[in-house]
Amino acid sequence: MKTTPGPRPKRIFGTDGVRGVANIEPVTAETALELGRAAAHVFKTLESHARGKGRHKIVIGKDTRLSGYMLENAISSGILSMGLDVLFIGPLPTPGVAYVTRSLRADAGIVITASHNPYHDNGIKFFQADGYKLADEVEQEIEDLVFSGRVKNIRPTAREIGKAIRIDDALGRYIEYAKASFPKGMTLDGLRIVVDAANGAAYKSTPCVLRELGAEVIVYGNEPDGTNINENCGAMHPEHLARHVLEHRAQLGIAHDGDADRVILCDENGQLVDGDDILAITGLELLREGRLKDNTLVATVMSNAGLDAAIQAAGGRVVRTPVGDKYVIDEMLKHGYELGGEQSGHIIFREYATTGDGLVAALQVLRIMKARNALLSQLVHCWTRFPQKLVNVRVREKIPFDELEGVRELVAEAEKAVQPQGGRVFLRYSGTEPKARLLIEAQDEELLEVWSERISRVIREQIGE
């Protein structure tokens, strides 16, 4: 069985911040308050002087979930009680929060979101002052402060208590930033684009940017009510996007998840285009332009092996990381790579963004379409996908796979069966949901069905819900 290294276990933070059912630990008002206090102390002590004028300050943004109000007020109360100011920016995509954190010279940014999860879940993600996600050691320090209670006696009073300010132009700042990633002088005139914003954080920003660049935009999933985020819409249900693209005879469809840090595209024929497709299209174009550092792009272990073949044939290479855009970004920063992402649609263009940005990724594909006067269906033929099957098994507990009877042996047998075809088997637990994820690649699709069924059945029998 293949394993990949990761950070040591934590008590609150997962692979992408804190996440769970809202109002159940750890996503409660009480824990959010303590996280706010602990994070404020950590960010204040990282720098002795505030980055901007006045006191240290932290940006707080969110998606459109009902529970966002509760968590926003709780975590801000914790921050204010430690003597830091809070800058509220309201609903904004996760990459928008990262950008505004930098733009406002804040000491940190917080986004309250559960990304692609249903509305009853929520979470808390942190950004450093530079807009990048927290290092593991910083997350660990925040956790240690929450559980040790070492900051309980730090109680600023009178004028030293923090102040909350609402930033009215945060959306406008993000819109201008996103537009700046598209070439000056180039427009989207003549393109009809369908957008499904998942009733999430991008329900204003993505349609606005596309219209200002000249496209005709038809929008779905832009009526959030606090409970309909990701519900039968957006990147989690892209079949609706495909149908709308065909209905409106559009040249392109764009679907986000709830916090718009990922994107799934749809071509004019109703065919879906995922993160691997986007990495292939943009990676090969950047290789041709000589703009891919060390001719390298970064993907995770879940990306299709056909991506490696296409990039290698063009003189480049793919470096793989554990699942999670945090690990992709870490690898990019370590070596200065420009492009990385995940099959799920988290795509990072480091020239423009510090985290996955679904809108910026869509704009980079649109740039190539316009520059080459090509339809998306033509661009996507630049590579060939290996047959692949991904199975998600909901589990009631995450027992190590080595401790489940017969799982290790089955995985070893499956690897032996698919390796002669250049295939692979990868089994892991989701870091954000109660699921075991099984990925199998092989040239023989019958092998995919047989082994995915055998392995998933054994897992389901022992720990399935």
Order of alpha helices (4+ residues) and beta strands (2+ residues): beta-alpha-beta-alpha-beta-alpha-beta-beta-alpha-beta-alpha-beta-alpha-beta-alpha-beta-beta-beta-alpha-beta-alpha-beta-alpha-beta-beta-alpha-alpha-beta-alpha-beta-beta-alpha
